[in-house]
Amino acid sequence: MARRNKIYEGKAKILYEGPEPGTYVQYFKDDATAFNAEKKATIEGKGVLNNRLSEFFMTGLTNVGVPNHFIKRLNMREQLIRQVEIIPLEVIVRNFAAGSMAKRLGMEEGTQLPRPIIEFSYKDDKLGDPLVPEEYIIAFGWATQQDMDDIVALALRVNDFLAGVMYGVGIKLVDFKIEIGRVWDNDYMRLIVADEISPDSCRLWDIETGQKLDKDVFRRDLGNLADAYTEVARRLGVLPTNVTHATKPTLIN
Ligand code: C5P
């Protein structure tokens, strides 16, 4: 392929200029980072798994009518996406207490929440993505009140879809993070789900055993991350059942 213009390089992905205006190519790296990149590793196969899993979740969202940036998968590590203007927020939805919420409130991890709770962090690596109240978001003009209403509605639809899909394969959706982007159709602005949905950005626990099948395996040194992601992909039918990470992920088309 001809040399492409790199638009942006993040911790786990690279964005390149796409083949047509209004598109990007999203490349999934094998790099894993945690604690705002204080902990780093390269995990062979992670990018391939996340490309395929994000395709699976985004395609499912399209099929239930939730707008998102995914157009098509291009190859093992790349997908074509719609160019969006990212809202500088991490939108986190929690069904059970875990991670930073459990720590902040002194709650036991796994405690069921009375209803899905949505929180927002300001996307800024230098600041460590601080939690921000909605009032800051509106006062600083990162999003309008109407945007926030739409973001909450989108986040809850993603939660219902993802929680159901994961439940169907014996996995509890504890929490997840999404990002939202703006797109314009002529003068009309819409908000759509962007970035990625993968075990890097979700907490996924086996319903029976509580085994963690997400990035906490890396954050907390609980075992082999690619094995955990392969298990999620295998249960969802994204990988054939006889594939282990030792033989490298194989795609089913
Ligand atoms: O760390 P915390 O408990 O706030 O994370 C909540 C959820 O958001 C987890 O599923 C985590 O993987 C995800 N997250 C993320 N990227 C961040 C922060 C959190 O994907 N920068």
Boltz pocket constraint, residues with backbone or C-beta under 6 A from the ligand:
constraints:
  - pocket:
      binder: B
      contacts: [[A, 90], [A, 92], [A, 93], [A, 98], [A, 99], [A, 100], [A, 101], [A, 129], [A, 175], [A, 176], [A, 177], [A, 199], [A, 200], [A, 201], [A, 202], [A, 203], [A, 215]]
      max_distance: 6.0
